Amino acid sequence: MFCDQCGNRFNAGAKFCHQCGTPCGAPQDTLQMQSRQNQPYSPPPYPLYRDRTSTVGANAPGRTYLKVTGIIWIIFGVLGLFGFLWIFDSAGLEELIPYPPGNYNAFMWSMNFIYAAFSVLTGIMSVVNCSNPEKGGLLLALGIITFVSYMIYSFAYLGFIYGFGSLLIAGPILVFHVIGAIKNMAVDR
């Protein structure tokens, strides 16, 4: 026998369909039962399960926060990579080699590259996954790593005064990024 609701096959003595829970009930006559068994199964017009990412998708609560901060991270990262390439082109490889040990410039430019690379990665991941609540934890971690690398670079290279100014610029970006990631994480639970 087949369930009238979902088309699932069940035993003749079953009172409820084990797939959808619809009461099975005995058919009124055997002719009706035979005609129902001879018909090909057609699935119901609606899905039997709910895909949470498709229902949340465009309505993810942190979507706008993550998309805007993602675009800003990409812009900062691209500018940082251009700065790194400009120094590499003008100063040459010797500026980036940590010799003698403790070479300050090599540390600074490697930090610039790390920050810029994380910034571009975080930005791309944020823009691509802003509607996916399952990626909220990853986006939160990437945003914090990017912010920390930017702060290390800013305070070490620019000093305390300008580093604090950089904090005033990058701090709100991180705050909005974290808000967006946490809002999306709340939906996933």
VEXDREN-2710 file (C-alpha; in Angstrom, 1 decimal):
% VEXDREN-2710
k/r/px/py/pz
1/MET/0.0/0.0/0.0
2/PHE/1.0/3.6/-0.6
3/CYS/0.4/6.7/1.5
4/ASP/-2.0/9.2/0.0
5/GLN/0.0/12.1/1.3
6/CYS/3.6/11.4/0.4
7/GLY/3.5/8.2/-1.8
8/ASN/5.6/6.2/0.6
9/ARG/5.1/2.4/0.7
10/PHE/3.9/0.9/4.0
11/ASN/2.7/-2.4/5.4
12/ALA/-1.0/-3.4/5.0
13/GLY/-1.5/-3.4/8.8
14/ALA/0.1/0.0/9.5
15/LYS/-2.1/2.7/11.0
16/PHE/0.2/5.6/10.2
17/CYS/2.7/6.3/7.5
18/HIS/6.2/6.1/9.0
19/GLN/7.4/8.8/6.6
20/CYS/4.9/11.7/7.0
21/GLY/2.7/10.5/9.9
22/THR/-0.6/10.6/7.9
23/PRO/-3.2/8.1/9.2
24/CYS/-3.4/5.2/6.7
25/GLY/-6.8/3.8/7.4
26/ALA/-8.1/0.8/5.5
27/PRO/-9.4/1.4/2.0
28/GLN/-13.1/1.2/1.4
29/ASP/-12.9/-1.6/-1.0
30/THR/-10.3/-3.7/-2.6
31/LEU/-10.9/-2.3/-6.1
32/GLN/-10.0/1.2/-4.9
33/MET/-6.8/-0.3/-3.3
34/GLN/-5.8/-2.1/-6.5
35/SER/-6.3/0.9/-8.7
36/ARG/-4.2/3.0/-6.3
37/GLN/-1.4/0.4/-6.4
38/ASN/-1.4/0.2/-10.2
39/GLN/-0.9/4.0/-10.6
40/PRO/2.6/5.3/-10.9
41/TYR/3.9/7.3/-8.0
42/SER/4.0/11.0/-8.5
43/PRO/5.9/13.1/-5.9
44/PRO/4.1/15.9/-4.1
45/PRO/4.3/19.4/-5.6
46/TYR/6.3/20.7/-2.6
47/PRO/9.6/19.4/-1.0
48/LEU/9.2/17.2/2.0
49/TYR/12.2/18.8/3.8
50/ARG/13.2/22.4/4.3
51/ASP/16.6/23.6/3.2
52/ARG/17.5/26.2/5.7
53/THR/20.1/28.0/3.6
54/SER/17.7/28.5/0.8
55/THR/14.9/29.8/3.1
56/VAL/17.3/32.1/5.0
57/GLY/19.6/33.0/2.0
58/ALA/18.7/36.5/0.9
59/ASN/17.0/37.2/4.3
60/ALA/20.1/36.3/6.4
61/PRO/20.1/39.0/9.2
62/GLY/23.9/39.7/9.0
63/ARG/24.0/39.7/5.2
64/THR/24.3/43.5/4.7
65/TYR/26.9/43.9/7.5
66/LEU/29.0/41.2/6.0
67/LYS/28.7/42.3/2.4
68/VAL/29.6/45.9/3.1
69/THR/32.5/45.1/5.5
70/GLY/33.7/42.4/3.0
71/ILE/33.9/45.1/0.2
72/ILE/35.8/47.4/2.6
73/TRP/38.2/44.5/3.5
74/ILE/38.8/43.9/-0.2
75/ILE/39.6/47.5/-0.9
76/PHE/42.0/47.7/2.1
77/GLY/43.7/44.5/1.1
78/VAL/44.2/45.5/-2.5
79/LEU/45.6/48.8/-1.5
80/GLY/48.0/47.0/0.9
81/LEU/49.1/44.6/-1.8
82/PHE/49.7/47.5/-4.2
83/GLY/51.8/49.1/-1.4
84/PHE/53.7/45.9/-0.9
85/LEU/54.4/45.5/-4.7
86/TRP/55.4/49.1/-5.0
87/ILE/58.0/48.8/-2.2
88/PHE/59.2/45.5/-3.7
89/ASP/59.5/47.1/-7.1
90/SER/61.3/50.2/-5.9
91/ALA/63.5/48.8/-3.1
92/GLY/64.1/45.4/-4.6
93/LEU/64.4/42.0/-2.9
94/GLU/67.1/43.1/-0.5
95/GLU/64.5/45.3/1.3
96/LEU/62.4/42.2/2.1
97/ILE/65.2/39.8/3.1
98/PRO/65.6/39.6/6.9
99/TYR/69.3/40.1/6.8
100/PRO/70.9/41.1/9.1
101/PRO/68.8/39.4/11.7
102/GLY/66.3/41.8/13.2
103/ASN/65.8/43.7/9.9
104/TYR/62.9/45.9/10.8
105/ASN/61.8/46.6/7.2
106/ALA/61.6/42.9/6.4
107/PHE/59.2/42.3/9.4
108/MET/57.1/45.3/8.4
109/TRP/56.7/44.4/4.8
110/SER/55.9/40.8/5.6
111/MET/53.3/42.0/8.1
112/ASN/51.9/44.3/5.4
113/PHE/51.7/41.3/3.0
114/ILE/50.0/39.1/5.6
115/TYR/47.5/41.7/6.5
116/ALA/46.7/42.5/2.9
117/ALA/46.3/38.8/2.0
118/PHE/44.0/38.1/5.0
119/SER/42.1/41.3/4.2
120/VAL/41.4/40.2/0.6
121/LEU/40.6/36.6/1.7
122/THR/38.2/37.9/4.4
123/GLY/36.6/40.3/2.0
124/ILE/36.0/37.7/-0.7
125/MET/34.7/35.1/1.8
126/SER/32.4/37.7/3.4
127/VAL/30.9/38.8/0.1
128/VAL/30.5/35.2/-1.2
129/ASN/29.1/33.7/2.1
130/CYS/27.2/36.7/3.5
131/SER/23.9/34.8/2.9
132/ASN/25.1/31.5/4.3
133/PRO/24.5/31.2/8.1
134/GLU/26.6/28.1/8.3
135/LYS/29.8/30.1/7.5
136/GLY/29.2/32.6/10.4
137/GLY/31.9/31.1/12.6
138/LEU/34.5/31.1/9.8
139/LEU/33.8/34.7/8.9
140/LEU/34.0/35.7/12.5
141/ALA/37.4/34.1/12.9
142/LEU/38.7/35.6/9.6
143/GLY/37.5/39.1/10.6
144/ILE/39.3/38.9/13.9
145/ILE/42.6/37.6/12.3
146/THR/42.5/40.3/9.7
147/PHE/41.9/43.0/12.3
148/VAL/44.7/41.8/14.6
149/SER/47.2/41.6/11.7
150/TYR/46.2/45.1/10.7
151/MET/46.7/46.4/14.2
152/ILE/50.1/44.8/14.6
153/TYR/51.2/46.3/11.3
154/SER/49.7/49.7/12.1
155/PHE/51.2/50.1/15.6
156/ALA/54.6/48.6/14.7
157/TYR/55.0/50.6/11.5
158/LEU/53.2/53.8/12.2
159/GLY/53.8/54.2/15.9
160/PHE/51.3/54.7/18.7
161/ILE/49.6/57.9/17.5
162/TYR/49.0/56.8/13.9
163/GLY/48.3/53.3/15.0
164/PHE/45.5/54.6/17.3
165/GLY/44.2/56.5/14.3
166/SER/44.2/53.3/12.3
167/LEU/42.3/51.6/15.1
168/LEU/39.6/54.3/14.8
169/ILE/39.3/53.4/11.1
170/ALA/39.5/49.6/11.3
171/GLY/37.7/49.2/14.6
172/PRO/34.2/50.0/13.4
173/ILE/34.8/47.8/10.4
174/LEU/35.6/44.9/12.7
175/VAL/32.6/45.7/15.0
176/PHE/30.1/45.6/12.0
177/HIS/31.8/42.5/10.6
178/VAL/31.5/40.7/14.0
179/ILE/27.8/41.8/14.3
180/GLY/27.0/40.4/10.9
181/ALA/28.8/37.1/11.6
182/ILE/27.1/36.7/15.0
183/LYS/23.6/37.5/13.6
184/ASN/24.2/34.8/10.9
185/MET/25.5/32.4/13.5
186/ALA/22.3/32.9/15.6
187/VAL/20.2/31.8/12.6
188/ASP/22.2/28.6/12.2
189/ARG/21.5/27.3/15.7
END
